């Protein structure tokens, strides 16, 4: 079954404690990205990757890092989380063309206290 | 730069009534247009998309949308709402050279009343 898997689904952490949210896809997609969803703002892109070892900033990259060492995995790293990073996070993958469907993970609800 | 405006953050419809969700976009190049649906505690899934060709696009669960270039709109409709349509709906645009980046609207929460 084609899927994007994120872990964990829920996470509560304290300010400044480094965390990683994992994302894995089984569709051999080149393009992967991270979005955050906030009420009234829709989804905003944090970082994206066009292929292994190729990553770039999206619209709201401050405070986040990513890596793409393998095609299937695209972890999101918060080196020093702050309360304004409390949000719902989604990983997505798609083929490289802009007209193709994006597949989304189930989401990670992060709370930073 | 591209942007997406969804009119109405919350819409309440009666079961069996027409569902109409409005989406307008701005784009410097011919866009690809999408509607995604998010059910509670789930990720987004594709309802339908417009890339080229026929401007009236049919999707899953009885939804359809019409691309109107002159109005820069891509409104989503369903003739008869079902209780299972209660969800949040997102309009999104991708420019043809954007490598799959999606620009989302703010979303519309649909409530279906008996």
gemmi code that builds the backbone of each chain (N, CA, C; Angstrom):
import gemmi

chains = {
    "A": [
        ("UNK", (0.847, -1.200, 0.000), (0.000, 0.000, 0.000), (0.877, 1.244, 0.000)),
        ("UNK", (0.559, 2.174, -0.913), (1.297, 3.426, -0.990), (1.012, 4.269, 0.251)),
        ("UNK", (2.077, 4.690, 0.914), (1.820, 5.497, 2.100), (3.018, 6.328, 2.505)),
        ("UNK", (2.697, 7.368, 3.281), (3.693, 8.197, 3.931), (3.487, 8.021, 5.432)),
        ("UNK", (4.531, 7.662, 6.113), (4.440, 7.346, 7.541), (5.229, 8.355, 8.347)),
        ("UNK", (4.544, 8.985, 9.288), (5.182, 9.941, 10.189), (5.157, 9.401, 11.603)),
        ("UNK", (6.197, 9.717, 12.336), (6.225, 9.379, 13.754), (6.993, 10.438, 14.538)),
        ("UNK", (6.540, 10.757, 15.768), (5.321, 10.249, 16.398), (4.077, 10.980, 15.909)),
        ("UNK", (2.895, 10.529, 16.277), (1.652, 11.223, 15.966), (1.406, 12.382, 16.926)),
        ("UNK", (1.814, 12.216, 18.139), (1.630, 13.261, 19.146), (2.932, 13.404, 19.930)),
        ("UNK", (3.275, 14.644, 20.240), (4.505, 14.898, 20.979), (4.354, 16.161, 21.803)),
        ("UNK", (4.645, 16.041, 23.085), (4.711, 17.196, 23.973), (6.146, 17.280, 24.467)),
        ("UNK", (6.741, 18.460, 24.328), (8.122, 18.620, 24.731), (8.305, 19.976, 25.408)),
        ("UNK", (9.494, 20.176, 25.937), (9.788, 21.449, 26.610), (10.670, 22.310, 25.723)),
        ("UNK", (10.596, 23.588, 25.948), (11.399, 24.537, 25.180), (12.877, 24.179, 25.230)),
        ("UNK", (13.492, 24.135, 24.049), (14.922, 23.909, 23.950), (15.378, 22.470, 23.849)),
        ("UNK", (14.487, 21.528, 23.995), (14.881, 20.123, 23.927), (14.757, 19.611, 22.496)),
        ("UNK", (15.887, 19.298, 21.904), (15.940, 18.874, 20.499), (15.023, 17.694, 20.225)),
        ("UNK", (14.349, 17.724, 19.091), (13.494, 16.609, 18.710), (13.551, 16.385, 17.200)),
        ("UNK", (13.197, 15.176, 16.825), (13.139, 14.796, 15.413), (11.811, 14.125, 15.130)),
        ("UNK", (11.170, 14.539, 14.050), (9.973, 13.886, 13.559), (10.363, 13.129, 12.285)),
        ("UNK", (10.076, 11.849, 12.267), (10.502, 11.047, 11.120), (9.405, 10.988, 10.064)),
        ("UNK", (9.819, 10.808, 8.821), (8.907, 10.671, 7.693), (9.507, 9.680, 6.711)),
        ("UNK", (8.695, 8.740, 6.281), (9.164, 7.742, 5.332), (8.075, 7.476, 4.302)),
        ("UNK", (8.476, 7.344, 3.019), (7.507, 7.033, 1.972), (7.983, 5.808, 1.191)),
        ("UNK", (7.003, 5.043, 0.682), (7.333, 3.791, -0.006), (6.998, 3.839, -1.491)),
        ("UNK", (6.920, 5.031, -2.071), (6.487, 5.182, -3.457), (7.627, 5.608, -4.386)),
        ("UNK", (8.842, 5.638, -3.871), (10.015, 6.030, -4.667), (9.871, 7.445, -5.236)),
        ("UNK", (9.207, 8.323, -4.489), (9.022, 9.694, -4.945), (10.285, 10.512, -4.768)),
        ("UNK", (10.532, 11.383, -5.765), (11.693, 12.263, -5.658), (11.431, 13.429, -4.707)),
        ("UNK", (10.237, 13.966, -4.772), (9.939, 15.217, -4.081), (9.278, 14.935, -2.740)),
        ("UNK", (9.873, 15.505, -1.691), (9.281, 15.406, -0.361), (9.287, 16.781, 0.286)),
        ("UNK", (8.324, 17.011, 1.151), (8.267, 18.308, 1.807), (7.608, 18.199, 3.175)),
        ("UNK", (7.848, 19.206, 3.984), (7.229, 19.351, 5.287), (6.370, 20.607, 5.288)),
        ("UNK", (5.166, 20.470, 5.861), (4.260, 21.593, 6.030), (3.877, 21.689, 7.501)),
        ("UNK", (3.555, 22.895, 7.909), (2.890, 23.073, 9.189), (1.507, 23.656, 8.949)),
        ("UNK", (0.551, 23.187, 9.751), (-0.830, 23.640, 9.621), (-1.234, 24.389, 10.873)),
        ("UNK", (-1.645, 25.622, 10.698), (-2.111, 26.449, 11.816), (-3.481, 27.009, 11.479)),
        ("UNK", (-4.347, 27.151, 12.471), (-5.720, 27.623, 12.212), (-5.731, 28.953, 11.472)),
        ("UNK", (-6.536, 29.008, 10.418), (-6.669, 30.243, 9.653), (-5.553, 30.509, 8.675)),
        ("UNK", (-4.528, 29.667, 8.687), (-3.389, 29.891, 7.791), (-3.210, 28.775, 6.778)),
        ("UNK", (-3.966, 27.715, 6.894), (-3.792, 26.596, 5.984), (-2.478, 25.886, 6.231)),
        ("UNK", (-1.922, 25.294, 5.203), (-0.642, 24.617, 5.308), (0.425, 25.489, 4.666)),
        ("UNK", (1.539, 25.613, 5.347), (2.661, 26.383, 4.840), (3.901, 25.483, 4.767)),
        ("UNK", (4.615, 25.611, 3.674), (5.757, 24.735, 3.454), (6.954, 25.179, 4.282)),
        ("UNK", (7.583, 24.232, 4.960), (8.741, 24.520, 5.806), (10.032, 24.292, 5.024)),
        ("UNK", (10.211, 23.079, 4.546), (11.367, 22.689, 3.741), (10.903, 21.689, 2.704)),
        ("UNK", (11.695, 21.572, 1.647), (11.416, 20.556, 0.661), (12.723, 19.943, 0.160)),
        ("UNK", (12.565, 18.803, -0.513), (13.723, 18.109, -1.077), (13.358, 17.568, -2.452)),
        ("UNK", (14.213, 17.826, -3.419), (13.944, 17.359, -4.773), (14.579, 16.001, -5.045)),
        ("UNK", (15.501, 15.594, -4.190), (16.106, 14.274, -4.318), (17.121, 14.097, -3.200)),
        ("UNK", (17.776, 12.966, -3.172), (18.757, 12.692, -2.121), (19.818, 13.785, -2.099)),
        ("UNK", (20.080, 14.291, -0.889), (21.092, 15.324, -0.649), (20.749, 16.675, -1.273)),
        ("UNK", (19.516, 16.869, -1.706), (19.081, 18.150, -2.264), (17.897, 18.658, -1.462)),
        ("UNK", (18.137, 19.683, -0.648), (17.057, 20.249, 0.156), (17.082, 21.768, 0.023)),
        ("UNK", (15.935, 22.394, 0.295), (15.868, 23.852, 0.212), (14.749, 24.361, 1.099)),
        ("UNK", (14.847, 25.659, 1.421), (13.876, 26.280, 2.301), (12.553, 26.488, 1.596)),
        ("UNK", (11.486, 26.326, 2.379), (10.172, 26.693, 1.908), (9.821, 28.091, 2.381)),
        ("UNK", (8.571, 28.279, 2.768), (8.105, 29.615, 3.143), (8.366, 29.964, 4.608)),
        ("UNK", (8.451, 28.970, 5.477), (8.627, 29.232, 6.915), (9.703, 28.330, 7.505)),
        ("UNK", (10.964, 28.470, 7.084), (12.006, 27.530, 7.498), (12.680, 27.814, 8.844)),
        ("UNK", (12.436, 29.003, 9.418), (13.199, 29.401, 10.610), (12.930, 28.441, 11.765)),
        ("UNK", (14.005, 27.938, 12.364), (13.905, 27.067, 13.521), (13.841, 25.587, 13.178)),
        ("UNK", (13.927, 25.262, 11.919), (13.834, 23.868, 11.469), (15.059, 23.475, 10.650)),
        ("UNK", (15.326, 22.181, 10.653), (16.338, 21.592, 9.770), (15.773, 20.313, 9.183)),
        ("UNK", (16.318, 19.912, 8.057), (15.935, 18.646, 7.439), (17.176, 17.969, 6.885)),
        ("UNK", (17.024, 16.704, 6.534), (18.080, 16.000, 5.819), (17.445, 14.996, 4.880)),
        ("UNK", (18.173, 14.628, 3.844), (17.661, 13.623, 2.892), (18.842, 12.742, 2.490)),
        ("UNK", (19.154, 11.823, 3.363), (20.272, 10.904, 3.113), (19.843, 9.700, 2.285)),
        ("UNK", (18.578, 9.362, 2.378), (18.018, 8.266, 1.588), (16.766, 8.786, 0.899)),
        ("UNK", (16.419, 8.193, -0.213), (15.277, 8.688, -0.968), (13.979, 8.562, -0.188)),
        ("UNK", (13.824, 7.538, 0.599), (12.552, 7.283, 1.259), (12.346, 8.099, 2.531)),
        ("UNK", (13.411, 8.604, 3.144), (13.293, 9.251, 4.445), (13.581, 10.752, 4.398)),
        ("UNK", (12.814, 11.493, 5.179), (12.969, 12.956, 5.179), (12.622, 13.474, 6.578)),
        ("UNK", (13.522, 13.341, 7.536), (13.219, 13.762, 8.907), (13.229, 15.279, 9.077)),
        ("UNK", (12.388, 15.744, 9.981), (12.316, 17.150, 10.359), (12.927, 17.301, 11.742)),
        ("UNK", (13.864, 18.220, 11.872), (14.604, 18.395, 13.121), (14.346, 19.777, 13.689)),
        ("UNK", (13.983, 19.810, 14.962), (13.865, 21.070, 15.683), (14.991, 21.080, 16.714)),
        ("UNK", (16.022, 21.864, 16.457), (17.212, 21.857, 17.312), (16.899, 22.443, 18.705)),
        ("UNK", (16.118, 23.492, 18.728), (15.782, 24.147, 19.991), (14.340, 24.646, 19.905)),
        ("UNK", (13.397, 23.741, 20.126), (11.979, 24.098, 19.923), (11.534, 25.248, 20.815)),
        ("UNK", (10.637, 26.047, 20.281), (10.042, 27.143, 21.049), (8.523, 27.025, 20.964)),
        ("UNK", (7.809, 27.665, 21.885), (6.339, 27.545, 21.900), (5.675, 27.937, 20.580)),
        ("UNK", (6.276, 28.855, 19.823), (5.639, 29.238, 18.556), (5.774, 28.162, 17.474)),
        ("UNK", (6.434, 27.075, 17.793), (6.483, 25.928, 16.885), (5.432, 24.871, 17.245)),
        ("UNK", (4.610, 25.174, 18.213), (3.459, 24.322, 18.495), (2.538, 24.362, 17.294)),
        ("UNK", (2.276, 23.202, 16.711), (1.539, 23.166, 15.454), (1.257, 21.721, 15.069)),
        ("UNK", (0.546, 21.559, 13.963), (0.312, 20.256, 13.356), (1.201, 20.165, 12.113)),
        ("UNK", (2.020, 19.138, 12.064), (3.006, 19.012, 10.998), (2.649, 17.856, 10.072)),
        ("UNK", (2.827, 18.096, 8.776), (2.581, 17.064, 7.773), (3.784, 16.905, 6.870)),
        ("UNK", (4.108, 15.667, 6.611), (5.080, 15.318, 5.596), (4.317, 14.914, 4.337)),
        ("UNK", (4.853, 15.247, 3.187), (4.200, 14.894, 1.929), (5.243, 14.453, 0.913)),
        ("UNK", (4.826, 13.606, 0.000), (5.725, 13.194, -1.084), (4.959, 13.164, -2.392)),
        ("UNK", (5.681, 13.367, -3.485), (5.056, 13.320, -4.811), (6.130, 13.086, -5.850)),
        ("UNK", (5.673, 12.809, -7.065), (6.595, 12.787, -8.185), (7.082, 14.216, -8.446)),
        ("UNK", (8.056, 14.376, -9.292), (8.693, 15.677, -9.435), (7.836, 16.709, -10.136)),
        ("UNK", (6.847, 16.264, -10.916), (6.070, 17.225, -11.682), (5.040, 17.924, -10.808)),
        ("UNK", (4.757, 19.192, -11.149), (3.823, 19.968, -10.357), (2.377, 19.557, -10.508)),
        ("UNK", (2.068, 18.715, -11.510), (0.668, 18.365, -11.740), (0.273, 17.026, -11.132)),
        ("UNK", (1.130, 16.497, -10.281), (0.834, 15.180, -9.705), (0.328, 15.299, -8.278)),
        ("UNK", (-0.332, 14.254, -7.838), (-0.916, 14.208, -6.503), (0.171, 14.136, -5.447)),
        ("UNK", (-0.010, 14.896, -4.378), (0.848, 14.780, -3.210), (0.199, 13.822, -2.215)),
        ("UNK", (1.008, 12.960, -1.631), (0.533, 12.017, -0.619), (1.019, 12.517, 0.740)),
        ("UNK", (0.097, 12.556, 1.694), (0.398, 13.133, 2.991), (0.438, 12.062, 4.075)),
        ("UNK", (1.304, 12.297, 5.048), (1.284, 11.487, 6.247), (0.086, 11.840, 7.119)),
        ("UNK", (-0.041, 11.125, 8.240), (-1.185, 11.310, 9.138), (-1.051, 12.549, 10.001)),
        ("UNK", (0.116, 13.125, 10.042), (0.314, 14.335, 10.829), (0.952, 14.066, 12.179)),
        ("UNK", (1.677, 15.052, 12.667), (2.274, 15.022, 14.002), (1.843, 16.279, 14.739)),
        ("UNK", (1.136, 16.076, 15.835), (0.714, 17.236, 16.628), (1.760, 17.494, 17.697)),
        ("UNK", (2.451, 18.608, 17.547), (3.540, 18.972, 18.453), (3.111, 20.104, 19.368)),
        ("UNK", (3.360, 19.912, 20.648), (3.146, 20.965, 21.644), (4.463, 21.234, 22.338)),
        ("UNK", (4.882, 22.499, 22.330), (6.112, 22.914, 23.008), (5.719, 23.803, 24.188)),
        ("UNK", (6.083, 23.374, 25.393), (5.692, 24.135, 26.591), (6.907, 24.824, 27.212)),
    ],
    "B": [
        ("UNK", (4.334, 35.375, -8.018), (4.039, 34.574, -6.824), (2.575, 34.133, -6.863)),
        ("UNK", (2.337, 32.973, -6.331), (0.991, 32.437, -6.348), (0.351, 32.585, -4.974)),
        ("UNK", (-0.966, 32.702, -4.952), (-1.698, 32.737, -3.701), (-3.078, 32.151, -3.915)),
        ("UNK", (-3.693, 31.732, -2.826), (-4.997, 31.085, -2.878), (-5.884, 31.687, -1.803)),
        ("UNK", (-7.100, 32.049, -2.182), (-8.080, 32.603, -1.251), (-9.305, 31.710, -1.228)),
        ("UNK", (-9.642, 31.231, -0.046), (-10.875, 30.471, 0.129), (-11.857, 31.353, 0.883)),
        ("UNK", (-13.021, 31.545, 0.309), (-14.020, 32.413, 0.913), (-14.822, 31.621, 1.926)),
        ("UNK", (-14.746, 32.046, 3.178), (-15.484, 31.372, 4.238), (-14.652, 30.329, 4.936)),
        ("UNK", (-14.367, 30.541, 6.210), (-13.587, 29.564, 6.959), (-14.474, 28.435, 7.494)),
        ("UNK", (-15.762, 28.709, 7.640), (-16.707, 27.704, 8.105), (-17.951, 27.761, 7.242)),
        ("UNK", (-18.431, 26.607, 6.840), (-19.668, 26.507, 6.066), (-20.540, 25.439, 6.701)),
        ("UNK", (-21.809, 25.778, 6.919), (-22.747, 24.803, 7.452), (-23.793, 24.504, 6.393)),
        ("UNK", (-23.994, 23.235, 6.107), (-24.983, 22.835, 5.109), (-25.872, 21.753, 5.699)),
        ("UNK", (-27.088, 21.710, 5.210), (-28.011, 20.657, 5.627), (-27.768, 19.410, 4.796)),
        ("UNK", (-27.977, 18.275, 5.404), (-27.854, 17.013, 4.677), (-28.786, 17.045, 3.470)),
        ("UNK", (-28.238, 16.707, 2.287), (-29.025, 16.745, 1.068), (-28.951, 18.047, 0.303)),
        ("UNK", (-28.418, 19.082, 0.898), (-28.309, 20.383, 0.239), (-27.019, 20.482, -0.559)),
        ("UNK", (-26.978, 21.506, -1.418), (-25.803, 21.748, -2.239), (-24.628, 22.191, -1.368)),
        ("UNK", (-23.466, 21.659, -1.677), (-22.226, 22.120, -1.066), (-21.489, 22.962, -2.099)),
        ("UNK", (-21.134, 24.195, -1.725), (-20.375, 25.072, -2.604), (-19.245, 25.698, -1.807)),
        ("UNK", (-18.016, 25.396, -2.183), (-16.844, 25.968, -1.532), (-16.076, 26.768, -2.580)),
        ("UNK", (-15.783, 28.012, -2.228), (-15.197, 28.930, -3.201), (-13.682, 29.024, -3.050)),
        ("UNK", (-13.023, 29.088, -4.200), (-11.566, 29.201, -4.237), (-11.176, 30.115, -5.392)),
        ("UNK", (-10.404, 31.129, -5.083), (-9.812, 31.987, -6.105), (-8.304, 31.971, -5.947)),
        ("UNK", (-7.602, 32.095, -7.049), (-6.154, 31.994, -7.011), (-5.533, 33.124, -7.809)),
        ("UNK", (-4.287, 33.354, -7.547), (-3.494, 34.214, -8.405), (-2.218, 33.465, -8.752)),
        ("UNK", (-1.831, 33.567, -9.987), (-0.645, 32.854, -10.455), (-0.088, 33.564, -11.675)),
        ("UNK", (1.211, 33.605, -11.780), (1.853, 34.290, -12.901), (1.953, 33.399, -14.142)),
        ("UNK", (1.715, 32.120, -13.963), (1.755, 31.167, -15.082), (0.523, 30.267, -14.967)),
        ("UNK", (0.164, 29.583, -16.046), (-0.983, 28.666, -15.941), (-0.776, 27.678, -14.801)),
        ("UNK", (-1.723, 27.624, -13.875), (-1.509, 26.798, -12.681), (-2.102, 25.408, -12.806)),
        ("UNK", (-1.664, 24.546, -11.912), (-2.371, 23.315, -11.647), (-3.165, 23.541, -10.360)),
        ("UNK", (-4.395, 23.080, -10.321), (-5.292, 23.367, -9.208), (-5.784, 22.085, -8.562)),
        ("UNK", (-5.877, 22.112, -7.257), (-6.224, 20.921, -6.487), (-7.226, 21.263, -5.393)),
        ("UNK", (-8.032, 20.277, -5.054), (-8.803, 20.299, -3.818), (-8.412, 19.063, -3.017)),
        ("UNK", (-8.053, 19.322, -1.752), (-7.758, 18.245, -0.819), (-8.764, 18.283, 0.324)),
        ("UNK", (-9.031, 17.119, 0.903), (-9.933, 17.022, 2.042), (-9.172, 16.432, 3.232)),
        ("UNK", (-9.487, 16.955, 4.406), (-8.871, 16.459, 5.641), (-9.962, 16.058, 6.617)),
        ("UNK", (-10.092, 14.770, 6.849), (-11.020, 14.279, 7.852), (-10.358, 14.369, 9.224)),
        ("UNK", (-11.141, 14.410, 10.277), (-10.570, 14.576, 11.625), (-9.467, 13.579, 11.915)),
        ("UNK", (-8.363, 14.109, 12.429), (-7.208, 13.298, 12.840), (-6.576, 12.506, 11.702)),
        ("UNK", (-6.729, 13.025, 10.510), (-6.109, 12.347, 9.372), (-5.299, 13.334, 8.538)),
        ("UNK", (-4.502, 12.779, 7.634), (-3.793, 13.619, 6.689), (-4.705, 14.070, 5.568)),
        ("UNK", (-4.147, 14.809, 4.637), (-4.928, 15.299, 3.509), (-4.977, 14.234, 2.415)),
        ("UNK", (-6.102, 14.183, 1.731), (-6.182, 13.300, 0.574), (-6.788, 14.056, -0.593)),
        ("UNK", (-6.379, 13.696, -1.773), (-6.793, 14.409, -2.969), (-8.249, 14.125, -3.301)),
        ("UNK", (-9.016, 15.200, -3.523), (-10.391, 15.075, -4.008), (-10.418, 15.102, -5.527)),
        ("UNK", (-9.752, 16.082, -6.095), (-9.704, 16.241, -7.545), (-8.617, 17.230, -7.911)),
        ("UNK", (-8.313, 17.276, -9.203), (-7.302, 18.215, -9.671), (-7.598, 18.634, -11.109)),
        ("UNK", (-7.152, 19.837, -11.441), (-7.186, 20.322, -12.801), (-5.752, 20.556, -13.257)),
        ("UNK", (-5.414, 19.962, -14.409), (-4.089, 20.220, -14.966), (-4.238, 20.858, -16.347)),
        ("UNK", (-4.817, 20.153, -17.282), (-5.108, 20.706, -18.602), (-6.379, 20.049, -19.111)),
        ("UNK", (-6.897, 20.555, -20.233), (-8.040, 19.904, -20.856), (-9.367, 20.393, -20.312)),
        ("UNK", (-10.281, 19.473, -20.118), (-11.644, 19.809, -19.712), (-11.640, 20.605, -18.414)),
        ("UNK", (-12.390, 21.696, -18.418), (-12.372, 22.595, -17.263), (-13.275, 22.142, -16.137)),
        ("UNK", (-14.216, 21.243, -16.426), (-15.051, 20.670, -15.367), (-14.417, 19.338, -14.957)),
        ("UNK", (-14.026, 19.265, -13.715), (-13.287, 18.108, -13.240), (-14.120, 17.361, -12.206)),
        ("UNK", (-14.208, 16.070, -12.354), (-14.932, 15.243, -11.388), (-13.949, 14.530, -10.478)),
        ("UNK", (-14.319, 14.447, -9.209), (-13.454, 13.808, -8.252), (-14.141, 12.686, -7.507)),
        ("UNK", (-13.582, 12.355, -6.366), (-14.146, 11.270, -5.574), (-15.326, 11.767, -4.747)),
        ("UNK", (-16.141, 10.838, -4.287), (-17.256, 11.123, -3.368), (-18.274, 12.107, -3.934)),
        ("UNK", (-18.398, 12.180, -5.263), (-19.417, 13.012, -5.882), (-19.076, 14.485, -6.018)),
        ("UNK", (-17.861, 14.869, -5.703), (-17.457, 16.260, -5.832), (-17.002, 16.576, -7.253)),
        ("UNK", (-17.175, 17.829, -7.634), (-16.633, 18.312, -8.887), (-16.234, 19.770, -8.743)),
        ("UNK", (-15.400, 20.236, -9.651), (-14.949, 21.626, -9.618), (-14.765, 22.107, -11.045)),
        ("UNK", (-14.953, 23.398, -11.233), (-14.813, 23.979, -12.555), (-13.729, 25.049, -12.553)),
        ("UNK", (-12.799, 24.904, -13.452), (-11.741, 25.896, -13.629), (-12.255, 26.992, -14.555)),
        ("UNK", (-12.274, 28.224, -14.037), (-12.680, 29.365, -14.839), (-11.509, 30.343, -14.884)),
        ("UNK", (-10.819, 30.327, -16.005), (-9.611, 31.141, -16.136), (-9.925, 32.619, -16.033)),
        ("UNK", (-11.020, 33.055, -16.654), (-11.368, 34.478, -16.671), (-11.685, 35.004, -15.276)),
        ("UNK", (-12.143, 34.132, -14.404), (-12.485, 34.522, -13.041), (-11.408, 34.086, -12.042)),
        ("UNK", (-10.375, 33.464, -12.504), (-9.316, 32.861, -11.667), (-9.934, 32.121, -10.485)),
        ("UNK", (-10.885, 31.239, -10.815), (-11.585, 30.515, -9.759), (-11.557, 29.019, -10.005)),
        ("UNK", (-11.768, 28.280, -8.936), (-11.813, 26.814, -8.983), (-12.725, 26.365, -7.848)),
        ("UNK", (-14.011, 26.676, -7.963), (-14.975, 26.384, -6.906), (-15.338, 24.901, -6.888)),
        ("UNK", (-15.542, 24.393, -5.692), (-15.864, 22.973, -5.468), (-17.337, 22.829, -5.155)),
        ("UNK", (-17.999, 21.872, -5.776), (-19.423, 21.654, -5.521), (-19.723, 20.177, -5.359)),
        ("UNK", (-20.831, 19.937, -4.644), (-21.422, 18.610, -4.547), (-22.917, 18.814, -4.467)),
        ("UNK", (-23.690, 18.170, -5.313), (-25.133, 18.469, -5.381), (-25.881, 18.169, -4.079)),
        ("UNK", (-25.466, 17.127, -3.370), (-26.236, 16.697, -2.213), (-25.287, 16.279, -1.089)),
        ("UNK", (-25.263, 17.057, -0.024), (-24.332, 16.801, 1.075), (-24.734, 15.562, 1.867)),
        ("UNK", (-23.705, 14.855, 2.297), (-23.888, 13.688, 3.157), (-23.170, 13.953, 4.466)),
        ("UNK", (-23.627, 13.310, 5.518), (-23.002, 13.523, 6.829), (-21.496, 13.244, 6.781)),
        ("UNK", (-21.113, 12.304, 5.945), (-19.694, 11.932, 5.869), (-18.837, 12.997, 5.179)),
        ("UNK", (-19.477, 14.039, 4.640), (-18.712, 15.122, 3.997), (-18.170, 16.123, 5.005)),
        ("UNK", (-18.535, 15.982, 6.257), (-18.022, 16.882, 7.285), (-16.512, 16.717, 7.400)),
        ("UNK", (-15.790, 17.783, 7.101), (-14.327, 17.728, 7.045), (-13.821, 19.135, 6.764)),
        ("UNK", (-12.501, 19.269, 6.689), (-11.918, 20.540, 6.256), (-11.411, 20.370, 4.831)),
        ("UNK", (-11.665, 21.376, 4.018), (-11.341, 21.312, 2.601), (-10.328, 22.411, 2.262)),
        ("UNK", (-9.324, 22.020, 1.521), (-8.260, 22.941, 1.146), (-8.129, 23.021, -0.364)),
        ("UNK", (-8.105, 24.233, -0.851), (-7.784, 24.488, -2.243), (-6.278, 24.749, -2.326)),
        ("UNK", (-5.639, 24.266, -3.377), (-4.199, 24.451, -3.506), (-3.841, 24.677, -4.961)),
        ("UNK", (-2.761, 25.414, -5.167), (-2.292, 25.692, -6.515), (-0.819, 25.335, -6.614)),
        ("UNK", (-0.446, 24.816, -7.754), (0.954, 24.521, -8.044), (1.269, 25.120, -9.408)),
        ("UNK", (2.342, 25.876, -9.481), (2.727, 26.412, -10.779), (3.502, 25.358, -11.549)),
        ("UNK", (3.374, 25.393, -12.848), (3.879, 24.318, -13.694), (5.380, 24.100, -13.544)),
        ("UNK", (6.100, 25.129, -13.090), (7.541, 24.968, -12.967), (7.986, 24.869, -11.509)),
        ("UNK", (7.054, 24.567, -10.608), (7.374, 24.659, -9.184), (7.786, 23.348, -8.556)),
        ("UNK", (7.966, 22.299, -9.371), (8.465, 21.041, -8.831), (7.584, 20.455, -7.737)),
        ("UNK", (6.307, 20.657, -7.836), (5.417, 20.001, -6.887), (5.108, 20.796, -5.643)),
        ("UNK", (5.606, 22.033, -5.528), (5.269, 22.823, -4.353), (3.810, 23.253, -4.418)),
        ("UNK", (3.106, 23.041, -3.350), (1.704, 23.423, -3.259), (1.555, 24.673, -2.407)),
        ("UNK", (0.772, 25.618, -2.892), (0.391, 26.791, -2.108), (-1.059, 26.590, -1.703)),
        ("UNK", (-1.320, 26.534, -0.405), (-2.653, 26.214, 0.089), (-3.436, 27.448, 0.475)),
        ("UNK", (-4.755, 27.337, 0.341), (-5.627, 28.307, 0.957), (-5.754, 28.011, 2.444)),
        ("UNK", (-6.490, 28.874, 3.148), (-6.602, 28.759, 4.606), (-7.505, 27.627, 5.056)),
        ("UNK", (-8.284, 27.082, 4.121), (-9.150, 25.970, 4.469), (-10.573, 26.404, 4.785)),
        ("UNK", (-11.527, 25.516, 4.517), (-12.928, 25.734, 4.862), (-13.432, 24.511, 5.610)),
        ("UNK", (-13.915, 24.746, 6.814), (-14.472, 23.672, 7.630), (-15.932, 23.501, 7.267)),
        ("UNK", (-16.313, 22.309, 6.863), (-17.700, 22.034, 6.480), (-18.388, 21.235, 7.581)),
        ("UNK", (-19.507, 21.759, 8.027), (-20.350, 21.071, 9.002), (-21.643, 20.675, 8.302)),
        ("UNK", (-22.056, 19.446, 8.457), (-23.291, 18.965, 7.839), (-24.307, 18.684, 8.936)),
        ("UNK", (-25.456, 19.335, 8.835), (-26.495, 19.172, 9.859), (-27.620, 18.286, 9.339)),
        ("UNK", (-28.207, 17.481, 10.227), (-29.274, 16.559, 9.791), (-30.518, 17.293, 9.324)),
    ],
}
model = gemmi.Model(1)
for chain_id, residues in chains.items():
    chain = gemmi.Chain(chain_id)
    for i, (resn, *xyz) in enumerate(residues, 1):
        res = gemmi.Residue()
        res.name, res.seqid = resn, gemmi.SeqId(i, " ")
        for name, pos in zip(("N", "CA", "C"), xyz):
            atom = gemmi.Atom()
            atom.name, atom.element = name, gemmi.Element(name[0])
            atom.pos, atom.b_iso = gemmi.Position(*pos), 0.0
            res.add_atom(atom)
        chain.add_residue(res)
    model.add_chain(chain)
structure = gemmi.Structure()
structure.add_model(model)
structure.setup_entities()
